[in-house]
Structures are given as C-alpha cells and as structure tokens.
Amino acid sequence: MDISEDLRWDLAKSPFASVLPTNYVPSTEDLIHLAFRSSYRTQAPPQRVRT
C-alpha cells in the first residue's frame, strides 16, 4: 500500500481539493502544513494542565 496515494486520496476528499489544481501533488512539508492548519482550526486549543 502506497502511503502517498492514501494522502492524495484524502486530499481529494478534503476542502483543499477545491482550491488546488487537480494535478497538484503536495510535498511532505505541504501535507504537514495543511494538516496542522486544519487541525488547529477545527480543534479547541489544548487546555493547560496545572500540576
């Protein structure tokens, strides 16, 4: 199983697909950037744990 094909398939189903050219193959850095950006936007900020 090729992981890059998996990532490309995930991107094709993601909101980014509408703004990316159809022949665009993201680099690892792009994928990490998009993943962090989307998870940061959709998840609540981590709560600070008091020790």
mmCIF file of the N, C-alpha and C atoms, coordinates in Angstrom:
data_MODEL
# 
_entry.id   MODEL 
# 
loop_
_atom_site.group_PDB 
_atom_site.id 
_atom_site.type_symbol 
_atom_site.label_atom_id 
_atom_site.label_alt_id 
_atom_site.label_comp_id 
_atom_site.label_asym_id 
_atom_site.label_entity_id 
_atom_site.label_seq_id 
_atom_site.pdbx_PDB_ins_code 
_atom_site.Cartn_x 
_atom_site.Cartn_y 
_atom_site.Cartn_z 
_atom_site.occupancy 
_atom_site.B_iso_or_equiv 
_atom_site.pdbx_formal_charge 
_atom_site.auth_seq_id 
_atom_site.auth_comp_id 
_atom_site.auth_asym_id 
_atom_site.auth_atom_id 
_atom_site.pdbx_PDB_model_num 
ATOM 1   N N  . MET A 1 1  ? 0.855   -1.204 0.000   1.00 0.00 ? 1  MET A N  1 
ATOM 2   C CA . MET A 1 1  ? 0.000   0.000  0.000   1.00 0.00 ? 1  MET A CA 1 
ATOM 3   C C  . MET A 1 1  ? 0.885   1.245  0.000   1.00 0.00 ? 1  MET A C  1 
ATOM 4   N N  . ASP A 1 2  ? 0.667   2.104  -0.950  1.00 0.00 ? 2  ASP A N  1 
ATOM 5   C CA . ASP A 1 2  ? 1.487   3.312  -1.058  1.00 0.00 ? 2  ASP A CA 1 
ATOM 6   C C  . ASP A 1 2  ? 0.853   4.428  -0.245  1.00 0.00 ? 2  ASP A C  1 
ATOM 7   N N  . ILE A 1 3  ? 1.591   4.907  0.758   1.00 0.00 ? 3  ILE A N  1 
ATOM 8   C CA . ILE A 1 3  ? 1.012   5.919  1.659   1.00 0.00 ? 3  ILE A CA 1 
ATOM 9   C C  . ILE A 1 3  ? 0.761   7.243  0.942   1.00 0.00 ? 3  ILE A C  1 
ATOM 10  N N  . SER A 1 4  ? 1.585   7.557  -0.055  1.00 0.00 ? 4  SER A N  1 
ATOM 11  C CA . SER A 1 4  ? 1.373   8.824  -0.763  1.00 0.00 ? 4  SER A CA 1 
ATOM 12  C C  . SER A 1 4  ? 0.056   8.798  -1.544  1.00 0.00 ? 4  SER A C  1 
ATOM 13  N N  . GLU A 1 5  ? -0.324  7.627  -2.035  1.00 0.00 ? 5  GLU A N  1 
ATOM 14  C CA . GLU A 1 5  ? -1.623  7.510  -2.708  1.00 0.00 ? 5  GLU A CA 1 
ATOM 15  C C  . GLU A 1 5  ? -2.751  7.737  -1.719  1.00 0.00 ? 5  GLU A C  1 
ATOM 16  N N  . ASP A 1 6  ? -2.569  7.215  -0.503  1.00 0.00 ? 6  ASP A N  1 
ATOM 17  C CA . ASP A 1 6  ? -3.553  7.436  0.555   1.00 0.00 ? 6  ASP A CA 1 
ATOM 18  C C  . ASP A 1 6  ? -3.710  8.918  0.842   1.00 0.00 ? 6  ASP A C  1 
ATOM 19  N N  . LEU A 1 7  ? -2.583  9.609  0.964   1.00 0.00 ? 7  LEU A N  1 
ATOM 20  C CA . LEU A 1 7  ? -2.623  11.034 1.283   1.00 0.00 ? 7  LEU A CA 1 
ATOM 21  C C  . LEU A 1 7  ? -3.264  11.824 0.156   1.00 0.00 ? 7  LEU A C  1 
ATOM 22  N N  . ARG A 1 8  ? -2.946  11.445 -1.079  1.00 0.00 ? 8  ARG A N  1 
ATOM 23  C CA . ARG A 1 8  ? -3.536  12.144 -2.215  1.00 0.00 ? 8  ARG A CA 1 
ATOM 24  C C  . ARG A 1 8  ? -5.050  11.921 -2.247  1.00 0.00 ? 8  ARG A C  1 
ATOM 25  N N  . TRP A 1 9  ? -5.472  10.717 -1.908  1.00 0.00 ? 9  TRP A N  1 
ATOM 26  C CA . TRP A 1 9  ? -6.906  10.402 -1.882  1.00 0.00 ? 9  TRP A CA 1 
ATOM 27  C C  . TRP A 1 9  ? -7.587  11.228 -0.799  1.00 0.00 ? 9  TRP A C  1 
ATOM 28  N N  . ASP A 1 10 ? -6.951  11.319 0.393   1.00 0.00 ? 10 ASP A N  1 
ATOM 29  C CA . ASP A 1 10 ? -7.505  12.133 1.478   1.00 0.00 ? 10 ASP A CA 1 
ATOM 30  C C  . ASP A 1 10 ? -7.619  13.592 1.050   1.00 0.00 ? 10 ASP A C  1 
ATOM 31  N N  . LEU A 1 11 ? -6.594  14.088 0.375   1.00 0.00 ? 11 LEU A N  1 
ATOM 32  C CA . LEU A 1 11 ? -6.628  15.477 -0.089  1.00 0.00 ? 11 LEU A CA 1 
ATOM 33  C C  . LEU A 1 11 ? -7.747  15.681 -1.105  1.00 0.00 ? 11 LEU A C  1 
ATOM 34  N N  . ALA A 1 12 ? -7.958  14.680 -1.944  1.00 0.00 ? 12 ALA A N  1 
ATOM 35  C CA . ALA A 1 12 ? -9.001  14.795 -2.962  1.00 0.00 ? 12 ALA A CA 1 
ATOM 36  C C  . ALA A 1 12 ? -10.379 14.915 -2.319  1.00 0.00 ? 12 ALA A C  1 
ATOM 37  N N  . LYS A 1 13 ? -10.545 14.320 -1.149  1.00 0.00 ? 13 LYS A N  1 
ATOM 38  C CA . LYS A 1 13 ? -11.830 14.378 -0.463  1.00 0.00 ? 13 LYS A CA 1 
ATOM 39  C C  . LYS A 1 13 ? -11.925 15.583 0.467   1.00 0.00 ? 13 LYS A C  1 
ATOM 40  N N  . SER A 1 14 ? -10.807 16.284 0.645   1.00 0.00 ? 14 SER A N  1 
ATOM 41  C CA . SER A 1 14 ? -10.771 17.380 1.613   1.00 0.00 ? 14 SER A CA 1 
ATOM 42  C C  . SER A 1 14 ? -11.196 18.703 0.980   1.00 0.00 ? 14 SER A C  1 
ATOM 43  N N  . PRO A 1 15 ? -11.473 19.710 1.810   1.00 0.00 ? 15 PRO A N  1 
ATOM 44  C CA . PRO A 1 15 ? -11.837 21.036 1.288   1.00 0.00 ? 15 PRO A CA 1 
ATOM 45  C C  . PRO A 1 15 ? -10.737 21.653 0.430   1.00 0.00 ? 15 PRO A C  1 
ATOM 46  N N  . PHE A 1 16 ? -9.492  21.220 0.645   1.00 0.00 ? 16 PHE A N  1 
ATOM 47  C CA . PHE A 1 16 ? -8.383  21.794 -0.113  1.00 0.00 ? 16 PHE A CA 1 
ATOM 48  C C  . PHE A 1 16 ? -8.473  21.440 -1.588  1.00 0.00 ? 16 PHE A C  1 
ATOM 49  N N  . ALA A 1 17 ? -9.184  20.362 -1.899  1.00 0.00 ? 17 ALA A N  1 
ATOM 50  C CA . ALA A 1 17 ? -9.258  19.903 -3.283  1.00 0.00 ? 17 ALA A CA 1 
ATOM 51  C C  . ALA A 1 17 ? -9.861  20.974 -4.188  1.00 0.00 ? 17 ALA A C  1 
ATOM 52  N N  . SER A 1 18 ? -10.756 21.784 -3.628  1.00 0.00 ? 18 SER A N  1 
ATOM 53  C CA . SER A 1 18 ? -11.430 22.785 -4.452  1.00 0.00 ? 18 SER A CA 1 
ATOM 54  C C  . SER A 1 18 ? -10.503 23.938 -4.837  1.00 0.00 ? 18 SER A C  1 
ATOM 55  N N  . VAL A 1 19 ? -9.449  24.167 -4.051  1.00 0.00 ? 19 VAL A N  1 
ATOM 56  C CA . VAL A 1 19 ? -8.564  25.291 -4.349  1.00 0.00 ? 19 VAL A CA 1 
ATOM 57  C C  . VAL A 1 19 ? -7.251  24.837 -4.977  1.00 0.00 ? 19 VAL A C  1 
ATOM 58  N N  . LEU A 1 20 ? -6.985  23.529 -4.945  1.00 0.00 ? 20 LEU A N  1 
ATOM 59  C CA . LEU A 1 20 ? -5.742  23.036 -5.521  1.00 0.00 ? 20 LEU A CA 1 
ATOM 60  C C  . LEU A 1 20 ? -5.966  22.592 -6.959  1.00 0.00 ? 20 LEU A C  1 
ATOM 61  N N  . PRO A 1 21 ? -4.962  22.787 -7.826  1.00 0.00 ? 21 PRO A N  1 
ATOM 62  C CA . PRO A 1 21 ? -5.061  22.246 -9.178  1.00 0.00 ? 21 PRO A CA 1 
ATOM 63  C C  . PRO A 1 21 ? -5.219  20.730 -9.100  1.00 0.00 ? 21 PRO A C  1 
ATOM 64  N N  . THR A 1 22 ? -5.919  20.142 -10.041 1.00 0.00 ? 22 THR A N  1 
ATOM 65  C CA . THR A 1 22 ? -6.192  18.709 -9.962  1.00 0.00 ? 22 THR A CA 1 
ATOM 66  C C  . THR A 1 22 ? -4.932  17.868 -10.105 1.00 0.00 ? 22 THR A C  1 
ATOM 67  N N  . ASN A 1 23 ? -3.900  18.414 -10.748 1.00 0.00 ? 23 ASN A N  1 
ATOM 68  C CA . ASN A 1 23 ? -2.674  17.635 -10.938 1.00 0.00 ? 23 ASN A CA 1 
ATOM 69  C C  . ASN A 1 23 ? -1.634  17.955 -9.864  1.00 0.00 ? 23 ASN A C  1 
ATOM 70  N N  . TYR A 1 24 ? -2.037  18.673 -8.841  1.00 0.00 ? 24 TYR A N  1 
ATOM 71  C CA . TYR A 1 24 ? -1.110  19.075 -7.786  1.00 0.00 ? 24 TYR A CA 1 
ATOM 72  C C  . TYR A 1 24 ? -0.781  17.894 -6.892  1.00 0.00 ? 24 TYR A C  1 
ATOM 73  N N  . VAL A 1 25 ? 0.518   17.618 -6.726  1.00 0.00 ? 25 VAL A N  1 
ATOM 74  C CA . VAL A 1 25 ? 0.945   16.576 -5.795  1.00 0.00 ? 25 VAL A CA 1 
ATOM 75  C C  . VAL A 1 25 ? 1.706   17.262 -4.664  1.00 0.00 ? 25 VAL A C  1 
ATOM 76  N N  . PRO A 1 26 ? 1.130   17.285 -3.475  1.00 0.00 ? 26 PRO A N  1 
ATOM 77  C CA . PRO A 1 26 ? 1.726   18.021 -2.368  1.00 0.00 ? 26 PRO A CA 1 
ATOM 78  C C  . PRO A 1 26 ? 3.019   17.376 -1.880  1.00 0.00 ? 26 PRO A C  1 
ATOM 79  N N  . SER A 1 27 ? 3.936   18.206 -1.449  1.00 0.00 ? 27 SER A N  1 
ATOM 80  C CA . SER A 1 27 ? 5.145   17.687 -0.823  1.00 0.00 ? 27 SER A CA 1 
ATOM 81  C C  . SER A 1 27 ? 4.831   17.339 0.626   1.00 0.00 ? 27 SER A C  1 
ATOM 82  N N  . THR A 1 28 ? 5.758   16.651 1.274   1.00 0.00 ? 28 THR A N  1 
ATOM 83  C CA . THR A 1 28 ? 5.557   16.286 2.678   1.00 0.00 ? 28 THR A CA 1 
ATOM 84  C C  . THR A 1 28 ? 5.353   17.529 3.526   1.00 0.00 ? 28 THR A C  1 
ATOM 85  N N  . GLU A 1 29 ? 6.137   18.580 3.248   1.00 0.00 ? 29 GLU A N  1 
ATOM 86  C CA . GLU A 1 29 ? 6.016   19.823 4.010   1.00 0.00 ? 29 GLU A CA 1 
ATOM 87  C C  . GLU A 1 29 ? 4.628   20.429 3.841   1.00 0.00 ? 29 GLU A C  1 
ATOM 88  N N  . ASP A 1 30 ? 4.114   20.400 2.608   1.00 0.00 ? 30 ASP A N  1 
ATOM 89  C CA . ASP A 1 30 ? 2.769   20.924 2.354   1.00 0.00 ? 30 ASP A CA 1 
ATOM 90  C C  . ASP A 1 30 ? 1.725   20.146 3.143   1.00 0.00 ? 30 ASP A C  1 
ATOM 91  N N  . LEU A 1 31 ? 1.856   18.813 3.134   1.00 0.00 ? 31 LEU A N  1 
ATOM 92  C CA . LEU A 1 31 ? 0.894   17.969 3.843   1.00 0.00 ? 31 LEU A CA 1 
ATOM 93  C C  . LEU A 1 31 ? 0.916   18.264 5.335   1.00 0.00 ? 31 LEU A C  1 
ATOM 94  N N  . ILE A 1 32 ? 2.123   18.386 5.894   1.00 0.00 ? 32 ILE A N  1 
ATOM 95  C CA . ILE A 1 32 ? 2.249   18.674 7.324   1.00 0.00 ? 32 ILE A CA 1 
ATOM 96  C C  . ILE A 1 32 ? 1.636   20.031 7.627   1.00 0.00 ? 32 ILE A C  1 
ATOM 97  N N  . HIS A 1 33 ? 1.929   21.016 6.776   1.00 0.00 ? 33 HIS A N  1 
ATOM 98  C CA . HIS A 1 33 ? 1.401   22.364 6.974   1.00 0.00 ? 33 HIS A CA 1 
ATOM 99  C C  . HIS A 1 33 ? -0.125  22.361 6.923   1.00 0.00 ? 33 HIS A C  1 
ATOM 100 N N  . LEU A 1 34 ? -0.682  21.685 5.922   1.00 0.00 ? 34 LEU A N  1 
ATOM 101 C CA . LEU A 1 34 ? -2.139  21.628 5.791   1.00 0.00 ? 34 LEU A CA 1 
ATOM 102 C C  . LEU A 1 34 ? -2.769  20.886 6.964   1.00 0.00 ? 34 LEU A C  1 
ATOM 103 N N  . ALA A 1 35 ? -2.134  19.805 7.376   1.00 0.00 ? 35 ALA A N  1 
ATOM 104 C CA . ALA A 1 35 ? -2.677  19.014 8.485   1.00 0.00 ? 35 ALA A CA 1 
ATOM 105 C C  . ALA A 1 35 ? -2.686  19.837 9.769   1.00 0.00 ? 35 ALA A C  1 
ATOM 106 N N  . PHE A 1 36 ? -1.571  20.527 10.040  1.00 0.00 ? 36 PHE A N  1 
ATOM 107 C CA . PHE A 1 36 ? -1.515  21.338 11.257  1.00 0.00 ? 36 PHE A CA 1 
ATOM 108 C C  . PHE A 1 36 ? -2.495  22.500 11.186  1.00 0.00 ? 36 PHE A C  1 
ATOM 109 N N  . ARG A 1 37 ? -2.598  23.114 10.012  1.00 0.00 ? 37 ARG A N  1 
ATOM 110 C CA . ARG A 1 37 ? -3.508  24.251 9.868   1.00 0.00 ? 37 ARG A CA 1 
ATOM 111 C C  . ARG A 1 37 ? -4.952  23.826 10.089  1.00 0.00 ? 37 ARG A C  1 
ATOM 112 N N  . SER A 1 38 ? -5.342  22.707 9.467   1.00 0.00 ? 38 SER A N  1 
ATOM 113 C CA . SER A 1 38 ? -6.733  22.278 9.577   1.00 0.00 ? 38 SER A CA 1 
ATOM 114 C C  . SER A 1 38 ? -7.055  21.778 10.978  1.00 0.00 ? 38 SER A C  1 
ATOM 115 N N  . SER A 1 39 ? -6.117  21.060 11.605  1.00 0.00 ? 39 SER A N  1 
ATOM 116 C CA . SER A 1 39 ? -6.399  20.552 12.950  1.00 0.00 ? 39 SER A CA 1 
ATOM 117 C C  . SER A 1 39 ? -6.405  21.697 13.955  1.00 0.00 ? 39 SER A C  1 
ATOM 118 N N  . TYR A 1 40 ? -5.552  22.693 13.734  1.00 0.00 ? 40 TYR A N  1 
ATOM 119 C CA . TYR A 1 40 ? -5.526  23.845 14.639  1.00 0.00 ? 40 TYR A CA 1 
ATOM 120 C C  . TYR A 1 40 ? -6.833  24.625 14.537  1.00 0.00 ? 40 TYR A C  1 
ATOM 121 N N  . ARG A 1 41 ? -7.379  24.696 13.326  1.00 0.00 ? 41 ARG A N  1 
ATOM 122 C CA . ARG A 1 41 ? -8.595  25.463 13.109  1.00 0.00 ? 41 ARG A CA 1 
ATOM 123 C C  . ARG A 1 41 ? -9.830  24.741 13.651  1.00 0.00 ? 41 ARG A C  1 
ATOM 124 N N  . THR A 1 42 ? -9.838  23.407 13.579  1.00 0.00 ? 42 THR A N  1 
ATOM 125 C CA . THR A 1 42 ? -11.059 22.673 13.905  1.00 0.00 ? 42 THR A CA 1 
ATOM 126 C C  . THR A 1 42 ? -11.111 22.193 15.350  1.00 0.00 ? 42 THR A C  1 
ATOM 127 N N  . GLN A 1 43 ? -9.968  22.103 16.014  1.00 0.00 ? 43 GLN A N  1 
ATOM 128 C CA . GLN A 1 43 ? -9.964  21.611 17.389  1.00 0.00 ? 43 GLN A CA 1 
ATOM 129 C C  . GLN A 1 43 ? -9.806  22.760 18.368  1.00 0.00 ? 43 GLN A C  1 
ATOM 130 N N  . ALA A 1 44 ? -10.364 22.571 19.553  1.00 0.00 ? 44 ALA A N  1 
ATOM 131 C CA . ALA A 1 44 ? -10.196 23.570 20.597  1.00 0.00 ? 44 ALA A CA 1 
ATOM 132 C C  . ALA A 1 44 ? -8.728  23.588 21.019  1.00 0.00 ? 44 ALA A C  1 
ATOM 133 N N  . PRO A 1 45 ? -8.231  24.753 21.427  1.00 0.00 ? 45 PRO A N  1 
ATOM 134 C CA . PRO A 1 45 ? -6.844  24.821 21.891  1.00 0.00 ? 45 PRO A CA 1 
ATOM 135 C C  . PRO A 1 45 ? -6.656  23.906 23.094  1.00 0.00 ? 45 PRO A C  1 
ATOM 136 N N  . PRO A 1 46 ? -5.496  23.280 23.229  1.00 0.00 ? 46 PRO A N  1 
ATOM 137 C CA . PRO A 1 46 ? -5.262  22.373 24.355  1.00 0.00 ? 46 PRO A CA 1 
ATOM 138 C C  . PRO A 1 46 ? -5.365  23.108 25.689  1.00 0.00 ? 46 PRO A C  1 
ATOM 139 N N  . GLN A 1 47 ? -5.976  22.475 26.640  1.00 0.00 ? 47 GLN A N  1 
ATOM 140 C CA . GLN A 1 47 ? -6.100  23.087 27.966  1.00 0.00 ? 47 GLN A CA 1 
ATOM 141 C C  . GLN A 1 47 ? -4.786  22.933 28.724  1.00 0.00 ? 47 GLN A C  1 
ATOM 142 N N  . ARG A 1 48 ? -4.401  23.982 29.415  1.00 0.00 ? 48 ARG A N  1 
ATOM 143 C CA . ARG A 1 48 ? -3.186  23.923 30.202  1.00 0.00 ? 48 ARG A CA 1 
ATOM 144 C C  . ARG A 1 48 ? -3.467  23.114 31.473  1.00 0.00 ? 48 ARG A C  1 
ATOM 145 N N  . VAL A 1 49 ? -2.659  22.111 31.708  1.00 0.00 ? 49 VAL A N  1 
ATOM 146 C CA . VAL A 1 49 ? -2.869  21.261 32.883  1.00 0.00 ? 49 VAL A CA 1 
ATOM 147 C C  . VAL A 1 49 ? -2.035  21.790 34.040  1.00 0.00 ? 49 VAL A C  1 
ATOM 148 N N  . ARG A 1 50 ? -2.706  22.063 35.140  1.00 0.00 ? 50 ARG A N  1 
ATOM 149 C CA . ARG A 1 50 ? -1.998  22.572 36.314  1.00 0.00 ? 50 ARG A CA 1 
ATOM 150 C C  . ARG A 1 50 ? -1.437  21.409 37.114  1.00 0.00 ? 50 ARG A C  1 
ATOM 151 N N  . THR A 1 51 ? -0.173  21.501 37.474  1.00 0.00 ? 51 THR A N  1 
ATOM 152 C CA . THR A 1 51 ? 0.443   20.407 38.233  1.00 0.00 ? 51 THR A CA 1 
ATOM 153 C C  . THR A 1 51 ? 0.670   20.817 39.671  1.00 0.00 ? 51 THR A C  1 
# 
